[in-house]
Amino acid sequence: MITKEMILGEILQAKPGAVKILMGLGMYGLGCPSAKMESLEDACMVHGLSVDEVLAKLNL
């Protein structure tokens, strides 16, 4: 299960299909250095997304 505290790099390792979901929501910088240190919650805040909505999509 993906949580809002997880680092983006951890999410991508745990669920490779997350790339398509996150990029579809406008998170195009998944390969950038900050993605290796940024939590999902922080990334959602930066991109103006609801972390709860993103979690719902990631945890289907």
N, C-alpha and C positions, 0 to 999 in steps of 0.2 A: 504494500500500500504506500502510495506517495503522500508525503506530508508537506506542509508549507515551510517547515524548517529545513528540509533537505536542500543540499547544494545542487545546482543545475547539473553539474557533472555527474553526481550520484544518480540523479533521475535518469539521465541519458544512458548510463550503464545498466541500471535496473530495468528500464523499459525503453528499448531502442525505438519503438513506435512513437515515443514522446516527441521526437524531432519533428515529425509531420504535424502533430497537434500544436506544438509551441510555435513553429514557423507559421502555421495557419492563423495564429493569433497575433502575429506581428513581431515575434521574438526571433529576429534574423541573426543576432550575434551570438549564437550558441557556441561557436568555436573560439570566441574571443577570450583573452585571459581572465576577464572579470567573471565570466560564466563559471569558471572553475572554483570561484570563491563566493559567489552570490547565491543566496537562498532563493527559493521559488517566490517566497513572500516579497523579498526585496525586488526581484526582477519584475513581478507583477506591479508593484508600486511604481517603478521607473517607467513601465510601459502603459500605465493607466488602466490596468486590468484588475478585475475582481479575483482575488486569490481563491475564493470559494468556487467561483465558476470554472476557473482553470483546473482546480483539483477535481471537480466533478468530471471534467472531460478526461483527465489523466487517469482517473481511477475506474473508468468504465470496464 
